[in-house]
Structures are given as C-alpha cells and as structure tokens.
Amino acid sequence: MPEVTPAVYGDAIALTLKLAGLTTVLLLLVGTPLAWWLARTRSWLKGPASALVALPIVLPPTVIGFYLLVAMGPNGPVGHVTQALGLGVLPFTFAGLLVGSVFYSLPFVVQPLQNAFEALGERPLEAAATLRASPLDTFFSVVFPMTRPAYLTATVMGFAHTVGEFGVVLMIGGNIPGKTRVLSVQLYDHVEALEYTQAHWLAAGMVLFSFGVLLVLYTLTSSGRRPGAQGQ
C-alpha cells in the first residue's frame, strides 16, 4: 500500500473546506433574518416554516438529494430558471453542491439563532427603541452582542455539518475529481475499492476534526456561561 498523507487528498480537502466555508457564510446571511422572523412572528405560517426548516434533520439525505436533483435538473422548476438565465443546470457542479449544502445544513444554523432571539425578550429592544436606534443599529449594537454565543454555535455546527455531508453531495454532485469529490465521497471511494488502510486514515482524520470542533465549541460556550463572563 502506498503511504497515505494529507497531500494525497489535497483536492478533496480544499473542495470540502471551500464548500463548508461558503455554505456557512450563506447560511448566516439567510438564516439570520429567517431565524429572527421565526422568533418574532405570530403568523400561522410559523409552524409550517419551522417544520420546513427542520425537515433535513429527519429526512434521509438521499431523499433530500433526490428531490433537489430533480428540481435543479433540466426539466425541474429550478433548472428551467437557471437555463433561462444562461447558467445551465446545477447538478454535478460546485454551485449545485452549494445549494444542496445550504438547504441540508439550514436547521443547524437557524435553530440556535431562533432560540437565542426568543430568549432575548422585549426589554433590550424596547430600550434601544427609546434611544431612537434604527433596526440595523439595534441589531448590531444590542441583538448581536447578546446572542454572540448562539452565532458561534451556528457557525461551528453549520461548518462541521457541511464537512460531514455524504448523501446529499453524492446525489447532487456525483463523484467528479477536483470538482465535486469531497472528503466524504473520497472515503466512500476507498471503501468501495476495498482500500481499508486509506479509508481508516481518512475516517480517523474526520473523527478527530469533528471531535476537535465540538470540543472547542463546548469549551467556548461553557466559558461564556460562567458568572461574570459576559462582563469581561
């Protein structure tokens, strides 16, 4: 067996980190207003919207990947739009992976933010309103500082969850080296080819990465909950 080093997986690692990073940024941009609306609204739409956001938690990834593949394909509604715009179709492209990853990891960003916004209460917002702060100023001066731990949780969980995707990315992106082959698909390739030594190295690396991410997250969030930590 050839020696297995991280350099062997350079393309897959770079693609995975790029996908996870862009997905996390998009999730924070999309998830913040969505979580704020879910936390504040009294509309009857809150129930269906919350269920739709949480759907990726309970559905098999292959089911999500299949329907996204159909929707973004040449005969799907999304596919018709992208083709009309001259963008072609999204399946088996990095853009398609990005769309699928955003949808699949959405609850891991929206739910922590929604819980934090709901726990915020009305008093800080009312105090900002008495000072005639604009909504944008209120968010960055009051809401964001008070919900920073939730943003840390959402960022880390969104990133880590995207790194660990398999079913969705395989269904939407296939297995194209340097284009859609992320680390989880690379691991699948090794197992399928009975290359268990390489599979062990890659799987162990992903386990250590996931453990390290969660350890940092729980350490930081625990520190933020200590008495007096907010004032430091």
N, C-alpha and C positions, 0 to 999 in steps of 0.2 A: 504494500500500500504506500502511495506517496505521502510525504509529510504534509499534514494539514495545518495551515497557518491562516490568520485572518486575511492575508493578502489574496488567498485563493477566492475569497468571497467578496472581493473589493466592489465589484459591480452591484452585487445583491445588497451589500451593506449600504453603499451610497444611495441606491434607489430606495431602500427601506427608510433610511433617515430622511431623505428628501420628501418621501410620501408622508411620513409621520409628522414632519415639521410643518409642511404646507397644510395638511389636514387639520392640525391643531390650531394654526392661525385662523383658518377659515371657520372652524368650529367656534372659536371665541368670538369672532365677528358676527356670526349668525346666531350663536347660542345666547349671547348676552341679551339682545332685545327680545328673543323668544322666551328666555327664562324670566325676564322682567315682566313681560305680558302675562305669562302663566301665573306668576306670583301675585300680580295686582288685579287681574281681571275678575269680574263676576259673571262673565258671559257663559251661556250654556255651552259654548264651543270649547271651554277649558277642558272638559272631560275627554271629548274626542281627540283634541290636540295633544293632551298629556298621554293618552293611550298610543297615539301615533308616534310620538317621540320615544316612548318606552318599547315600542314594538321590536326593535332589533335585539333587545335583551332576551326575549322569549322565543323569537323565531329562529329556526336553524339558519346559519349563514348562507347555506346553499339556496334556500328559498328566496332570501333577500337578493342574492346574486343573480338568481334566475330571472326574477321579475325586473330587476334593473337592466339585465342584459336584453330582455325583450323590449323594455321601454326605450332603451337607448339604441336599439338596433335599427336597421334601415327601414323597417316597417312600423316601428314604435312611435308614439307621440313625440318623445324627446328627440328621437332620430330624425323625424320629419323637420323639426325646428332647426337642429344643428346642420342638417343638409341644406335647408333653405338659406341659412346664414353663411354657407360656404365652408363650414367647419368639418364636413364629413360626418362619420359616425364615431361615437366614443368608445365602444367596446374594443378591447385589445390595444388600447392606448394608455399612456400615463394619465391623461385627462380623465379617462373613464375610471381608472383606479381611484383617482382623487374624488370623483363624485361618489363612488361607492363607499369609500372610506369615510367621507363626511356623513353620509346617511347612517352607516353602520355604527360609528362611534358617537353619534349625536347625544344619546342619553347620558353618556359618561361625562359630558360637559354641561348639558342643560340641567340635569337634576341637582348636582351640587350647587350650581348658581341659583336655581329656583329656591332651594331650601334656605340658602343664605339670605336671599331677598325677602322671603317670607318671614324669617326670624328678625329681620331688621326693624320691623314695626313702623309706625307712623311718626313717632316723635322726632327722629332726626330729620325727616323730610319736612315736617311742619316747621322745625326750627330754621331750616335752610330757606323755606318759603317766606318766613317773616323777615329774613335778611335780603329778600328780593333776589335770591340766587336763581339763575337760569337753570333749566333742566339739565343742560350739559355740565354746567358748573357744579350743580348739586351732585351729579353722578361722580365726577372726578374728585370732588372735594369731600364728599360725605359717604356716598354709597361704596365706591371702590375701596377706600381705606378700611372701611368697616367690614368688607367682605373679602379682603385680600386672601385669607386662608382658603376660602372656597375657590378663588381663582387659581391658587396654587394646586389645589386638589384637581380641579377641572383640567388644568393644563397637563399635569403629570398623567392623569388617568387617560385623557384623550390621546396623548402621545404614545403611552405604553400599550394601550389597547390597539392602536393602529399598527404598531410594530408586530403584534401577535396575530394579526388577521391571517386567515387562510382561505376559508370557503368563499368569501365574497371576492377576494382578489383573484382567486383561481378561476372563478366563474366569469368574471368581467374581463380580466386581463390575460387569462391563459398563462402561458409559460414561455415568454419570449426573452431570451438572454439580453441583458442590458437595457431592456425596455419595460417589461412587466414582471420579470422574475425577482420577487422579493425574497427575504430570508426564509419565510415560512414555506414558500414554494420550493426553494432550494433544498430545504430539509426533506420535503416530500420526494423530490427527485432522488436524493441519496437513499431513502428507504425503498423506493420503488426499484432502484438498481441494486438493492442488497448491499449497499456501501455503508455498513453499520458503523464503521470507525469514523468516517466523516460525519455521519448522522449524529453520533454521540458528541463529537466536538461541537457541532453547530447547536444541538439541542442544549448542551450544558452551558454554552455561552448565552443562549437566550434565557435560560433559567436564572443564571447569575445576573443578567441585565434586569430581568423583571424583579428579582428579589432586591437588588440594589435600588431600583427606582422606588419600590414600595417602602423600603427601609428609610430612605431619605424623606419620602412624603410623610410617613408617620412620625418621624423624628421632628420634622419641622412643624407639623400641625400640633403635635403634643407640646412643643416649646411655646407655640403661640397661645395655648390654652392655660399656661401656668399663670398664677396670680401675679399681676404686675407686668406681665409680658407685653401687654398692649401699650403700656405707657413707656416702655423702654425705647 
